Amino acid sequence: MTDTRAETQAGTPGQSENTAQNDAQFRKKFLLIMYQELWNNINRHILVVWQSVGVVVGAIAIFSLVERHVLTEEIASILLILLCAWLFGHAIDANLWFNRNIAIVINIEREFLKREDLKDILPFFKKHPKKRASLMHFRLQGFLAAGIAGIALIYHFVTCEAPAIEGRMMLELFLWCLPLIIFFLCVGGLCALYYTRVKKFEEQLNESPGLDIEALNNKAKEAQR
């Protein structure tokens, strides 16, 4: 009775093989679906151009409000700098999400491709993205944000005359310098965001390096046996 129960619990060798095959097929389907969703996520991050357009439109709107004397030059410059920092921050975040997804895509590709495929099909799954790699699309967004912020600062210091440093004029002097203060605060915040994201991506690469390229040879040999 004991032996019969043990055999029943363990199952026949044929059943074990079928279970292993079903698990392998399910894993392949799961990875392929995940692969497709990762690329969809990547495309969504790349195709989001409304952020850049929004900053340009916002800059035009703010300057028009200054011309109509609805906003002062100081407030307009501060709003533009904050708007540009928002765009730059989104570009940093989207770029790190892009690198993260590409690293996962490469790990999935290594599950299906062989070392020979580096030459026969594509070489891109050989290495993960560098931890500070940036897509040109996101660089251009960053350049746009930095350019508009620079123009806002130049416009502010050219059009606004510096007040005299005398008693009651200290508040005016502070307001005159406020856009520059906000600019440096935004730069500091963006640097902190960048290094935090890079560190997070580096941790991901260390925790999930994927199959080694040399292991692809061994995997191919085992599949041929």
Residue pairs with C-beta under 8 A, 6 or more apart in sequence:
10 16
11 19
28 112
31 108
31 111
31 112
34 104
34 108
35 105
35 108
35 109
38 101
38 104
38 105
38 108
39 101
39 105
41 97
41 101
42 98
42 101
42 102
42 105
45 94
45 97
45 98
46 98
46 135
46 137
48 94
51 87
51 90
51 91
51 141
52 87
52 141
52 144
54 87
55 83
55 84
55 86
55 87
55 144
55 145
55 148
56 144
56 148
58 79
58 80
58 83
59 80
59 83
59 148
59 152
62 71
62 76
62 79
62 80
62 83
63 76
65 71
65 76
66 72
66 73
66 76
71 79
73 155
73 156
73 159
73 160
74 156
74 160
74 175
74 176
74 178
74 179
76 152
76 156
77 152
77 153
77 155
77 156
77 179
78 178
78 179
78 182
80 148
80 149
80 152
81 149
81 152
81 153
81 179
81 182
81 183
81 186
82 182
82 186
83 148
84 145
84 146
84 148
84 149
84 152
84 186
85 145
85 149
85 186
85 189
85 190
87 141
87 144
87 145
88 141
88 142
88 145
88 146
88 186
88 190
89 189
89 190
89 193
90 141
91 138
91 139
91 141
91 142
91 145
92 138
92 142
92 190
92 193
92 194
92 197
93 193
93 197
94 138
95 134
95 135
95 138
96 197
96 198
96 200
96 201
98 135
98 138
99 129
99 131
99 133
99 201
100 201
100 204
102 128
102 129
103 128
103 129
103 201
103 204
103 205
103 208
103 210
104 208
106 124
106 125
106 127
106 128
106 210
107 208
107 209
107 210
107 211
109 125
110 125
110 210
110 211
110 213
110 216
111 211
113 121
113 125
113 216
114 216
114 217
114 219
114 220
115 213
115 214
115 216
115 217
115 220
116 220
117 125
118 125
118 126
118 213
126 213
128 205
128 209
128 210
131 198
131 201
131 202
131 205
132 198
149 183
149 186
152 179
153 179
153 180
153 183
156 179
160 176
162 173
162 176
163 169
163 172
163 173
163 176
165 173
211 219
